Amino acid sequence: MRKNRLKKCAATILAAGMAVSLTACGGKDDSQAESPSVNPDVPTIDQITVGEDYKDLTATVKVLTNRTDIVDTVYKGYAEEFMAIYPNITVEYEAVTDYEESLNLRLTTGDWGELCFIPTSVSKKELPNYFLKLGDFDTLDPIYNFCSEKAFDGTVYGIANGGTASGVAYNKRVWKEAGITEVPKTPDDFLEDLQKIKDNTEAIPLYSNFSDSWTMGAWDAYTDIAATGDPDFHNKMPHMKDPFAKRDDMTGPYAVYYILYEAVSRGLIEDSPASSDWESSKGRINNGEIATMVLGSWSVVQFQEAGDHPEDIGYMPFPITVDGKQYAGSGGNYAFGINKKSETDNQIAAMLYLKWLIEESSIYKDEGSIPARKDGEFPDALADFAGIELLSNNPAPAGEEDLFDNVNNEGEVGINNDDYPDCEILENALYQEKTLDELMGEWNQKWTAGQESVGVEVTE
């Protein structure tokens, strides 16, 4: 089991490393330089009116997605709705398995379609290499959520497919049957509740979904706001000494990974993590075979729709308390980006479809996501977050837009853009090799090496 899993994690790193190495060698920048990210013949997203502009346009929009489960149903339905408005525009979806790995390779060719979810491994400074300008940051930021996540040098290259809050999905019936009456507020409270579930029910307390690598990488999303309550923590990290060190109050990144490590070490996850399965896990948490999964709020609707007990699916804040208060980070899902190398008419059509999809379709109601538009309604899944402060990461200071990515990549830590760090934690906890303190010590050393490589001043 361990050998095969490590092999899979290594493949992810290799694919990401190939993308990074091309930039380092100048390969991507040189090959993309002939095609500017601004096409004067294509309006920005704020300059078009869907249903009125470009009614006679004939074009094709190919959309790449990771949603293999609904590409031929829900997404096909969106395309058909749009094509009823624009009958001369053809919208077709392609579902891609191993999405991150595949897209890292396909982006370099420029011949992949018109619209895709931007891979997380594409750093901000690389966005102009692949994607068309959607608009100026100062113009789009008042309209859309999470613009700063895919903006560089005052330009927005991607708009999030809605957003998610950082919490924990759980089966309310199972937690109640275990004798738990209040949601946990600290890491140790959470672990104690998982133990109660193991002792008093037949459910798997915490399902890791280890074999589906992206689900492991989801833990990294909790290390900033949910763990610190500080919307600037992400921006401070490149300047911090030993950001993964243990804090006395059990907050910060260490506390997040402590939950993961201890849950595995104490036998509170599935018996055979390498045999876990994402698609089937949806139905299993719906019917009570699984009690808990650490994933964003986007997962709630999928879990509710996966069986006969949607009323049993709940969503709680992540169990870390900062000075007596809990926080939830709010961030964008995958962001849509338009291929800068597509034909002009296809780019215009992609801009039209993107605007219709994020403003007029039912996608956010269907997926239970925070809408792309700031004036949209929040999903019902967050109804239980009363009293929890919902925050988003602040934009990086001018000139440091790519600093976190640079330190993270140069130090080969890999948080937020690679599942391997979280795989490493689980594997070491499972086989009782390195302790969490040893692992976090190694991560701090890597972080320091990244800071030194980039030439960052350590001030925190």
C-alpha positions in Angstrom: 0.0 0.0 0.0 2.6 2.5 1.0 4.8 1.9 -2.0 2.0 2.5 -4.5 0.7 5.6 -2.7 4.1 7.2 -2.5 4.5 6.5 -6.2 1.2 8.4 -6.9 2.2 11.3 -4.7 5.6 11.4 -6.5 3.8 11.5 -9.9 1.9 14.6 -8.8 5.1 16.3 -7.7 6.8 15.4 -11.0 4.0 16.9 -13.0 4.0 20.1 -11.0 7.8 20.1 -11.1 7.7 19.9 -14.9 5.5 23.0 -15.0 7.7 24.9 -12.7 10.9 23.9 -14.4 9.7 25.1 -17.8 9.2 28.5 -16.3 12.6 28.5 -14.6 14.3 27.6 -18.0 12.3 30.3 -19.8 10.5 27.7 -21.9 7.0 28.9 -21.1 7.7 32.5 -21.1 9.5 32.4 -24.4 6.9 30.3 -26.1 4.0 32.3 -24.9 5.6 35.7 -25.5 4.2 35.9 -29.0 0.6 35.7 -27.8 -0.3 38.6 -25.5 -2.7 38.1 -22.6 -4.7 41.2 -23.8 -6.6 40.8 -27.1 -7.9 44.3 -28.1 -10.7 42.6 -30.2 -12.1 40.8 -27.1 -14.1 42.8 -24.5 -13.4 42.3 -20.9 -16.1 40.5 -18.9 -17.5 43.8 -17.5 -17.9 45.2 -21.0 -20.4 42.6 -22.4 -24.1 42.0 -22.0 -25.2 38.5 -22.4 -28.2 38.0 -24.7 -27.7 41.4 -26.4 -24.1 41.4 -27.7 -22.6 39.2 -30.4 -25.9 37.6 -31.3 -24.6 36.7 -34.8 -21.3 35.2 -33.5 -20.4 31.7 -34.7 -17.9 30.0 -32.6 -17.0 27.0 -30.4 -16.2 26.9 -26.7 -14.5 23.8 -25.3 -14.6 23.7 -21.6 -12.3 21.5 -19.5 -13.5 20.3 -16.1 -12.6 18.0 -13.3 -16.3 17.2 -12.6 -16.4 13.7 -14.3 -19.5 12.9 -12.3 -21.8 15.6 -13.8 -20.2 16.6 -17.1 -22.8 14.7 -19.1 -25.8 15.8 -17.1 -25.7 19.0 -15.1 -22.9 20.7 -17.2 -24.4 19.5 -20.4 -27.7 21.2 -19.3 -25.9 24.5 -18.7 -24.4 24.4 -22.2 -27.8 23.7 -23.7 -29.4 26.6 -21.8 -26.7 29.0 -23.1 -26.9 27.6 -26.7 -30.6 28.4 -26.6 -29.6 32.1 -26.3 -26.7 31.8 -28.7 -27.6 29.1 -31.2 -24.5 29.8 -33.3 -22.1 29.1 -30.5 -21.4 25.5 -29.6 -20.4 24.7 -26.0 -18.9 21.3 -25.3 -17.4 20.0 -22.1 -14.5 17.6 -21.7 -14.1 15.9 -18.3 -10.4 15.3 -17.3 -9.3 12.7 -14.8 -6.1 13.4 -12.8 -7.0 17.0 -13.6 -4.0 18.8 -12.1 -1.4 16.5 -13.7 -3.1 16.5 -17.1 -3.6 20.3 -17.2 0.0 21.1 -16.2 1.1 19.3 -19.4 -1.8 20.4 -21.7 -1.5 24.1 -20.9 2.0 24.3 -22.4 0.7 23.3 -25.8 -1.9 26.1 -25.9 -4.1 23.6 -27.8 -6.6 22.6 -25.1 -9.8 24.5 -25.7 -11.2 27.8 -24.6 -12.2 27.6 -21.0 -10.8 25.6 -18.1 -10.4 25.5 -14.3 -7.0 27.1 -13.7 -4.7 24.5 -12.1 -3.6 25.4 -8.6 0.0 24.8 -9.5 0.0 27.8 -11.9 1.5 30.7 -9.9 0.2 34.2 -10.2 3.1 35.4 -12.3 2.5 32.6 -14.8 -1.2 33.6 -15.3 -0.4 35.9 -18.2 1.5 33.1 -19.9 -1.7 31.1 -20.5 -4.8 33.1 -19.9 -6.6 36.0 -21.4 -7.2 39.2 -19.4 -10.8 39.2 -18.0 -10.6 42.7 -16.7 -8.8 45.2 -14.4 -8.7 44.2 -10.8 -10.0 47.6 -9.6 -13.0 47.1 -11.9 -13.9 43.5 -11.2 -13.1 43.3 -7.5 -16.2 45.3 -6.4 -18.3 42.9 -8.5 -16.9 39.4 -7.9 -15.6 37.5 -4.9 -12.1 36.2 -4.7 -10.6 38.2 -7.6 -7.3 38.6 -5.8 -6.7 34.9 -6.0 -6.1 34.9 -9.8 -4.9 38.5 -10.3 -1.5 39.7 -11.1 -0.1 43.2 -11.6 -3.5 44.8 -11.5 -5.1 42.3 -14.0 -7.6 39.5 -13.3 -7.0 36.3 -15.3 -9.5 34.0 -13.5 -12.8 34.3 -11.8 -13.6 31.7 -9.2 -16.4 29.2 -9.8 -18.0 30.4 -6.6 -16.4 29.9 -3.2 -16.4 27.7 -0.2 -16.0 28.0 3.6 -13.5 26.1 5.6 -15.3 23.7 7.9 -16.1 20.0 8.4 -18.9 17.9 6.8 -20.5 15.4 9.1 -23.4 13.1 9.6 -25.5 14.7 12.3 -27.4 11.5 13.1 -24.2 9.5 13.7 -22.7 12.3 15.9 -25.9 12.3 17.9 -25.9 8.5 18.3 -22.3 8.7 19.6 -23.6 10.9 22.5 -22.1 14.2 21.2 -24.3 17.2 21.9 -22.1 20.1 21.0 -19.8 20.7 18.0 -16.1 20.7 19.0 -14.2 23.9 19.3 -10.6 22.7 19.8 -8.4 20.0 18.1 -8.5 17.8 21.2 -12.3 18.2 21.6 -12.6 17.0 18.0 -10.4 14.0 18.5 -12.2 13.0 21.6 -15.5 13.2 19.7 -14.1 11.0 16.9 -13.1 8.5 19.6 -16.7 8.5 20.9 -17.9 7.8 17.4 -15.5 4.8 17.1 -16.6 3.5 20.6 -20.3 4.0 20.2 -21.2 3.5 16.6 -20.3 1.4 13.5 -19.3 4.5 11.5 -15.8 5.4 10.3 -15.1 8.4 12.5 -13.0 10.4 9.9 -12.7 9.3 6.3 -9.4 10.5 4.8 -10.1 9.7 1.1 -6.3 9.1 1.0 -6.2 7.5 -2.5 -7.8 10.5 -4.1 -4.9 12.8 -3.7 -6.7 16.1 -4.0 -8.8 15.3 -1.0 -5.7 15.1 1.1 -4.5 18.5 -0.2 -7.7 20.0 1.1 -6.3 20.1 4.7 -3.9 22.9 3.7 -6.9 25.3 3.2 -7.4 25.4 6.9 -4.0 26.6 7.9 -4.5 30.3 7.6 -7.8 32.0 8.6 -9.5 29.0 10.2 -6.4 28.3 12.3 -5.4 31.9 13.0 -8.3 34.3 12.5 -5.9 36.6 10.6 -6.7 37.5 7.0 -3.1 38.5 6.5 -1.5 35.3 7.8 -1.0 34.0 4.3 0.8 37.2 3.4 2.9 37.1 6.5 4.0 33.5 6.2 6.8 34.2 3.7 8.4 36.5 6.3 7.8 34.2 9.3 10.4 32.2 11.0 9.3 28.6 11.6 5.6 29.0 10.6 4.9 25.3 11.2 6.1 25.4 14.9 3.7 24.3 17.6 1.9 27.1 19.4 1.0 26.9 23.1 -2.7 27.8 22.3 -2.9 25.1 19.6 -3.6 27.5 16.7 -1.8 28.0 13.5 -0.8 25.4 10.8 0.6 22.9 13.4 -2.8 22.6 15.0 -4.4 21.7 11.7 -1.9 19.0 10.9 -2.0 17.8 14.5 -5.7 16.8 14.0 -4.8 14.8 10.8 -1.7 13.1 12.4 -3.5 12.2 15.6 -6.6 10.9 13.9 -4.5 8.6 11.8 -2.2 7.6 14.7 -5.2 6.8 17.0 -6.9 4.6 14.4 -9.8 7.0 13.8 -9.8 6.8 10.0 -10.7 4.0 7.5 -8.8 0.7 8.0 -7.4 0.7 4.5 -6.7 4.3 3.3 -5.2 3.2 0.0 -8.5 1.6 -0.9 -10.6 4.7 -0.2 -12.8 6.0 -2.9 -14.2 9.5 -3.4 -17.3 8.8 -5.4 -18.6 6.0 -3.2 -17.7 8.0 0.0 -20.5 10.5 -0.8 -23.2 7.8 -0.4 -21.5 6.4 2.6 -21.5 9.6 4.6 -25.1 10.1 3.5 -26.2 6.7 4.9 -24.1 6.9 8.1 -21.2 4.6 7.3 -18.9 7.6 7.4 -19.2 10.2 10.2 -17.0 13.0 9.1 -14.9 14.4 6.3 -12.7 17.5 6.3 -13.6 19.2 3.1 -15.0 22.6 2.0 -18.6 23.6 2.2 -19.0 22.8 -1.5 -19.1 19.1 -0.6 -22.4 19.4 1.4 -24.7 19.4 -1.6 -22.9 16.4 -3.2 -23.2 14.5 0.1 -26.9 15.4 0.4 -27.7 14.3 -3.1 -25.8 11.0 -2.8 -28.5 9.1 -0.9 -31.8 9.0 0.9 -30.8 11.0 4.0 -29.9 14.6 2.9 -31.3 15.9 6.2 -28.5 14.1 8.1 -25.7 16.0 6.4 -24.4 19.0 8.4 -21.4 21.4 8.3 -19.5 22.6 11.3 -16.8 25.2 11.8 -13.2 23.8 11.8 -12.3 22.9 15.4 -9.8 25.6 16.3 -10.5 28.6 18.6 -8.5 31.7 18.6 -8.8 33.9 21.7 -12.2 32.5 22.4 -13.5 32.9 18.9 -13.8 30.6 15.9 -13.2 31.7 12.3 -13.9 30.3 8.9 -11.8 31.0 5.9 -13.7 31.8 2.7 -11.9 31.2 -0.6 -12.6 30.6 -4.2 -13.1 27.2 -5.8 -11.2 26.5 -9.0 -11.2 29.7 -11.1 -12.3 29.8 -14.8 -9.6 31.0 -17.2 -9.8 31.7 -21.0 -7.1 30.4 -23.3 -5.0 33.3 -24.6 -4.1 31.2 -27.7 -7.6 30.5 -28.9 -9.1 32.1 -31.9 -10.6 35.6 -31.3 -14.2 34.5 -32.0 -13.8 31.6 -29.7 -12.4 33.8 -27.0 -15.4 36.2 -27.3 -17.7 33.2 -27.1 -15.9 31.9 -24.0 -16.2 35.3 -22.4 -20.0 35.3 -23.1 -20.4 31.8 -21.7 -18.3 32.5 -18.6 -20.4 35.6 -17.8 -23.7 33.7 -18.3 -22.5 30.8 -16.2 -21.4 32.8 -13.2 -24.2 35.3 -13.3 -27.3 33.8 -14.8 -27.1 30.0 -14.5 -28.1 27.9 -11.4 -24.6 26.6 -10.8 -24.1 28.1 -7.3 -27.5 26.9 -6.1 -26.8 23.5 -7.6 -23.4 23.2 -6.0 -24.1 25.0 -2.7 -21.3 27.4 -3.3 -20.8 31.0 -2.3 -21.7 32.8 -5.6 -19.1 34.5 -7.8 -21.0 37.8 -7.6 -20.7 39.7 -4.3 -24.4 40.5 -4.3 -25.4 36.8 -4.5 -27.0 34.8 -1.7 -25.0 32.5 0.5 -25.8 28.7 0.4 -28.0 27.0 3.0 -25.0 24.8 4.0 -23.6 27.8 6.0 -26.8 28.3 8.0 -25.1 26.7 11.1 -22.2 29.2 11.1 -24.0 31.7 13.3 -21.4 33.5 15.4 -18.5 32.4 13.2 -16.6 35.1 11.5 -16.2 34.4 7.8 -13.1 36.0 6.3 -11.1 35.9 3.1 -7.4 36.2 2.7 -6.3 39.8 2.0 -4.5 40.5 -1.2 -0.7 40.4 -1.0 1.1 43.8 -0.7 2.2 45.3 -3.9 5.3 43.6 -5.3 4.7 40.4 -3.2 1.8 38.9 -5.2 3.9 35.8 -5.9 6.1 35.7 -2.8 4.2 32.9 -1.0 4.3 30.8 -4.1 8.0 31.5 -4.6 9.0 30.6 -1.0 6.7 27.6 -1.1 8.1 26.3 -4.3 11.8 27.1 -3.8 11.7 25.4 -0.4 9.8 22.4 -1.9 7.2 22.5 0.9 4.2 22.2 -1.5 1.4 23.3 0.7 -1.7 24.5 -1.1 -0.5 23.3 -4.5 0.4 19.7 -3.9 -1.1 16.8 -2.0 2.2 15.2 -1.1 2.8 17.1 2.2 -0.5 15.8 3.6 0.1 12.3 2.3 3.5 12.4 4.1 1.7 13.3 7.4 -0.8 10.4 7.0 1.9 7.9 6.0 4.1 8.7 8.9 1.3 8.6 11.4 0.0 5.3 9.9 3.4 3.6 10.1 4.6 5.4 13.3 7.8 6.6 11.6 8.4 10.3 12.1 6.5 12.2 14.8 4.5 15.3 13.8 7.1 17.5 15.6 9.9 15.9 13.4 7.9 16.5 10.3 7.0 20.1 11.1 10.7 20.6 12.0 11.6 19.5 8.5 9.0 21.7 6.9 10.4 24.7 8.8 13.9 23.9 7.5 12.5 23.7 4.0 10.6 27.0 4.5 13.8 28.7 5.7 15.7 27.4 2.6 12.9 28.8 0.4 13.2 32.2 2.2 16.9 32.2 1.7 16.7 31.2 -1.9 14.2 34.0 -2.7 16.0 36.5 -0.5 13.1 37.2 1.9 13.6 39.3 5.0 12.4 37.3 8.0 10.6 39.8 10.3 7.9 37.8 12.1 
